[in-house]
Amino acid sequence: MRRLGLLAAALSLTIAACSGTTTPGPKATTGGEAATATAKSRLTTIKERGKLICGVEGTIPGFSFVDPSGKYSGLDVDICRAVAAAVFGTSDNIDSKIEYRNLDSTARFPALQNGEVDMLSRNTTWTISRDAAGGNGLEFAPTTFYDGQGVMVSKASGIKKFADLKGKSVCVETGTTTELNLASRAKEAGITINEVKFQDSNAAAAAYTEGRCEGFTSDRSQLAAKRTGLPKPEDNILLDEVLSKEPLGPVTVNNDSAWFDVVKWVTYGLFQAEEFGITQANVDQKLKDPSPDVQNFLGVQGELGQQLGLSKDFMAKAIKVTGNYGEIFERNVGAKSPLKIDRGLNKLWSKGGLVYSPPFR
């Protein structure tokens, strides 16, 4: 009987193997439509849906901001547009292919993990606990803005340096690296700060404007953006001290290489376009450039696009919509914008910055 039992067990395993059925194992990732090791990629879902759902902040001028007419603009928004143009292979009326979702700091990760949005492009800092599978289990695409945390105070306060915040109230957005950094820097400085926490940056900025906090801390770029909306921007200053490293960039879910590769390489493509001197205005002309590297990059030859599941000219389409990274930066937050933020670390590597793309080969 024991031999018959073993024979039956072996037979059942053989049948299962031939039929392709296996006992389901645990999912490789979390949430809703988020891809697993065996499920279809989010890229396929987006193409079938005909629309990219992009999570943004929505209230930060220069990065992601929606005006009264409902039009979105900003550096983070342009990353969404470039990805959408690459996925759908068109540069025409690209906003009709995108649904923007405004997400505060506590809602952003659950929305991504549960499949409510396809990607985040909303001033999100790359950290180990957010990246690691044992943490939030996210994938961070290339950094699109190298930032650092700062503190804004009124000139009239007399506060000149971080240590002067001893015993003072500081507005901070909860659920952020900003909140953690503030506590760490205060402990290191041996001072006590009264943290006044808010669910979103608008509420924190409003409280600062009303005088409920003597300081307002966030990424320095965000402080510069929020300062433009204050009644008297010139009466407020950013302290010189930089409290942290804040590499900001797009985010997708773990365990979906096909979709992550698209977001990653479109972002790198914006960097590479600037290095090649390819702009929104000259991209069509550059299609005739004799350089094999440029022809490969723009899809005149080669199969780089097909390897990503996109059209061969995916980067040409993206650049027609947004321009290269330098154009995106200057238009939204740089010299051509009200923020006038110096590029600093956000220059190309060849010009002393950290912006660098692997080869498109």
C-alpha positions in Angstrom: 0.0 0.0 0.0 2.9 2.4 0.8 4.3 1.8 -2.7 0.9 2.5 -4.3 0.6 5.7 -2.3 4.1 6.9 -3.4 3.2 6.0 -7.0 0.0 8.0 -6.8 1.8 11.0 -5.4 4.4 10.9 -8.1 1.7 10.6 -10.8 -0.1 13.7 -9.4 3.1 15.7 -9.4 3.8 14.7 -13.0 0.2 15.7 -14.1 0.5 19.1 -12.3 3.9 19.8 -14.0 2.5 19.0 -17.4 -0.6 21.1 -16.9 1.5 24.1 -15.7 -0.4 24.3 -12.4 1.4 25.0 -9.2 0.4 25.9 -5.6 0.3 29.7 -5.4 3.0 31.2 -3.3 3.0 34.5 -1.5 2.8 37.6 -3.6 6.1 39.3 -4.3 4.7 42.8 -3.6 1.9 44.6 -2.0 -1.4 46.0 -3.0 -4.2 46.2 -5.6 -3.0 46.3 -9.2 0.7 46.3 -8.2 2.7 43.8 -10.2 3.8 40.5 -8.8 6.4 38.2 -10.2 3.8 36.4 -12.3 1.2 39.2 -13.0 1.3 41.4 -16.1 3.4 44.6 -15.8 1.9 47.9 -14.9 3.1 49.1 -18.3 0.6 46.8 -19.9 -2.2 48.0 -17.6 -1.4 51.6 -18.5 -1.4 50.9 -22.2 -4.7 49.1 -22.0 -6.2 51.9 -19.9 -5.0 54.5 -22.3 -4.0 56.9 -19.4 -1.1 57.3 -17.0 -2.2 58.0 -13.4 0.6 60.1 -11.8 0.7 61.0 -8.1 1.9 64.6 -7.5 1.8 67.1 -4.6 -0.1 69.7 -6.4 0.5 72.8 -4.2 4.2 73.6 -4.7 4.9 76.2 -7.4 7.8 75.1 -9.7 7.5 71.4 -8.8 3.8 70.5 -9.0 1.1 73.1 -8.9 -2.4 73.2 -10.2 -3.8 76.7 -11.1 -7.5 77.7 -10.7 -8.2 76.5 -14.3 -7.0 73.0 -13.4 -3.8 73.2 -15.4 -0.8 71.4 -13.8 2.8 72.7 -14.1 6.2 72.1 -12.6 9.3 70.0 -12.8 7.6 66.9 -11.2 4.7 67.3 -13.6 7.0 67.5 -16.6 8.5 64.1 -15.6 4.9 62.7 -15.7 4.4 64.2 -19.1 7.7 62.8 -20.5 6.8 59.3 -19.3 3.3 59.5 -20.8 4.7 60.7 -24.1 7.2 57.8 -24.2 4.5 55.2 -23.2 1.9 56.3 -25.6 4.2 57.4 -28.4 2.7 60.8 -29.0 3.5 64.4 -28.2 0.0 65.7 -29.1 -2.3 66.9 -26.2 -0.3 64.8 -23.8 -2.3 65.9 -20.7 -5.3 64.1 -22.1 -3.2 60.9 -21.5 -2.6 61.7 -17.8 -4.7 61.8 -14.7 -2.9 63.7 -11.9 -3.7 62.8 -8.3 -2.8 65.2 -5.5 -1.4 63.2 -2.6 -0.2 64.4 0.8 2.8 62.9 2.5 0.9 60.3 4.4 -1.3 59.2 1.4 1.4 58.9 -1.2 2.9 55.5 -0.4 -0.4 53.6 0.2 -1.7 55.1 -3.0 1.2 53.7 -5.0 1.3 50.3 -3.2 -2.4 49.8 -3.6 -2.3 50.6 -7.3 -4.3 53.8 -7.1 -1.5 55.6 -9.0 1.1 54.2 -11.4 4.0 56.3 -10.2 4.8 59.1 -7.9 6.5 62.3 -9.0 6.1 64.5 -6.0 9.2 65.7 -4.0 9.8 62.2 -2.5 13.2 61.5 -0.8 15.0 58.3 -1.6 15.9 56.5 1.6 16.8 52.9 2.5 13.6 52.2 4.5 11.5 53.4 1.6 13.5 51.4 -0.9 14.0 48.2 1.0 11.6 45.3 0.6 11.3 45.1 4.4 10.3 48.8 4.5 7.9 50.4 2.0 9.2 48.2 -0.8 9.4 50.9 -3.5 11.7 51.5 -6.5 13.3 54.9 -6.9 14.1 56.1 -10.4 17.0 58.6 -11.0 17.1 61.6 -8.8 15.6 64.6 -10.6 16.4 67.2 -7.9 19.2 67.1 -5.4 18.0 69.1 -2.4 18.5 69.6 1.3 16.4 70.5 4.2 16.3 74.1 5.4 14.5 76.4 7.8 12.6 79.6 6.9 12.2 82.4 9.4 11.1 86.0 9.4 13.8 88.6 9.3 12.2 90.3 12.2 12.6 87.2 14.4 16.4 87.8 14.7 17.0 84.1 14.2 20.3 83.7 12.3 21.2 80.0 12.7 19.7 76.7 13.6 20.8 76.9 17.3 18.7 80.1 17.7 15.6 78.0 17.4 16.1 76.8 21.0 12.7 76.9 22.7 11.0 78.1 19.5 8.1 76.6 17.6 8.7 75.1 14.1 6.1 74.1 11.6 6.8 70.7 9.9 4.9 68.3 7.7 4.3 65.0 9.3 5.1 61.6 7.7 8.2 63.0 6.1 12.0 62.8 6.3 11.8 66.5 7.3 10.1 65.6 10.6 12.8 63.0 11.4 15.6 65.3 10.4 14.4 68.1 12.5 14.4 65.9 15.6 17.8 64.6 14.8 19.4 68.0 14.2 17.8 69.4 17.4 19.2 66.5 19.5 22.7 66.9 18.0 22.6 70.6 18.7 21.4 70.0 22.3 18.3 72.1 22.0 14.6 71.6 22.4 12.3 72.6 19.6 8.5 72.7 19.7 7.4 70.8 16.6 4.0 71.9 15.3 3.0 69.1 12.9 0.6 69.3 9.9 -0.8 66.8 7.5 0.3 68.8 4.4 2.7 71.6 3.4 0.0 74.2 2.7 -1.3 73.9 6.3 2.2 74.3 7.6 2.9 77.3 5.4 -0.4 78.9 6.5 0.4 78.4 10.2 3.8 80.0 9.7 2.2 82.9 7.9 -0.2 83.4 10.8 2.7 83.5 13.3 1.8 80.2 14.9 5.3 79.0 14.3 8.6 81.0 14.4 10.2 78.7 11.8 9.0 76.6 8.9 11.2 73.6 7.9 11.0 71.6 4.6 13.2 71.0 1.6 15.0 74.2 0.7 13.4 74.2 -2.8 9.9 73.8 -1.3 10.6 76.7 1.1 11.7 78.9 -1.8 8.5 78.0 -3.6 6.3 78.6 -0.6 8.0 81.9 0.1 6.8 83.3 -3.3 3.2 82.9 -2.0 3.7 84.8 1.3 2.2 88.3 1.7 5.7 89.8 1.9 8.2 87.3 0.5 11.2 89.6 1.1 10.5 89.7 4.8 11.5 86.0 5.1 14.8 84.3 4.8 16.2 80.8 4.6 18.9 80.0 7.1 22.3 79.1 5.6 22.5 75.7 7.2 21.5 72.6 5.2 20.1 70.0 7.6 20.1 66.9 5.4 20.5 65.3 2.0 17.2 65.1 0.0 17.5 63.3 -3.3 14.1 63.7 -4.9 12.8 61.7 -7.8 10.0 59.5 -9.3 8.9 56.3 -7.6 7.3 53.0 -8.7 6.4 49.8 -6.9 8.9 46.9 -6.4 9.0 43.7 -8.5 7.9 45.2 -11.8 11.0 45.6 -13.8 9.3 46.4 -17.1 7.5 49.4 -15.7 10.4 50.6 -13.5 12.7 50.4 -16.5 10.5 52.7 -18.5 10.3 55.4 -15.8 14.0 55.0 -15.1 15.2 55.3 -18.7 12.9 58.1 -19.7 14.3 60.0 -16.8 17.8 59.2 -17.8 16.9 60.1 -21.3 16.0 63.7 -20.3 19.5 64.0 -18.8 21.2 62.5 -21.9 19.2 64.8 -24.2 20.7 67.8 -22.5 24.2 66.2 -22.8 23.6 65.7 -26.5 22.3 69.2 -26.9 18.9 67.9 -28.1 16.1 70.4 -27.2 12.4 70.7 -27.6 13.0 73.1 -30.5 15.7 71.1 -32.4 14.7 67.5 -31.8 13.4 67.0 -35.4 16.5 68.5 -36.8 18.6 66.2 -34.6 17.0 63.2 -36.2 19.4 63.9 -39.1 22.4 64.1 -36.9 25.1 61.8 -38.3 26.3 60.7 -34.9 25.5 57.0 -34.3 25.0 57.7 -30.6 22.4 60.4 -31.4 20.7 58.2 -34.0 20.5 55.3 -31.5 19.2 57.6 -28.8 16.4 59.1 -30.9 15.4 55.7 -32.5 16.6 56.5 -36.0 18.5 53.2 -35.8 18.7 50.4 -33.2 16.0 48.7 -31.0 16.4 50.5 -27.6 12.7 51.5 -27.5 11.5 48.0 -28.4 13.6 46.5 -25.6 11.6 48.6 -23.2 8.2 47.8 -24.8 8.0 51.3 -26.3 8.2 52.8 -29.8 11.7 53.2 -31.2 11.4 57.0 -31.0 10.2 57.1 -27.4 12.7 59.7 -26.3 12.1 61.9 -29.3 8.4 62.0 -28.4 9.2 62.8 -24.7 11.6 65.6 -25.6 9.0 67.2 -28.0 6.7 67.5 -25.0 9.0 68.7 -22.2 12.4 69.5 -23.6 15.6 68.1 -22.0 16.3 68.1 -18.3 18.0 71.5 -18.4 15.0 73.1 -20.1 12.7 71.5 -17.6 14.8 72.8 -14.7 15.3 76.4 -15.9 11.6 76.8 -17.0 10.1 75.6 -13.7 12.6 76.4 -10.9 15.7 77.9 -12.4 16.7 81.3 -14.0 13.5 81.5 -16.2 11.2 80.9 -13.3 10.1 83.1 -10.3 12.0 80.7 -8.0 15.4 81.3 -9.7 17.0 78.4 -7.9 20.7 77.9 -8.9 21.3 74.5 -10.5 24.2 73.7 -8.2 24.3 69.9 -7.8 21.6 69.6 -10.4 24.0 70.5 -13.2 25.2 67.8 -15.6 28.2 65.8 -14.4 30.3 67.4 -17.2 29.6 70.8 -15.7 30.4 69.9 -12.1 27.0 68.5 -11.0 25.6 65.1 -10.2 23.2 64.6 -13.1 24.5 61.7 -15.1 23.0 59.1 -17.4 24.3 55.6 -18.1 25.0 55.0 -21.9 22.0 54.5 -24.3 23.5 51.5 -26.1 
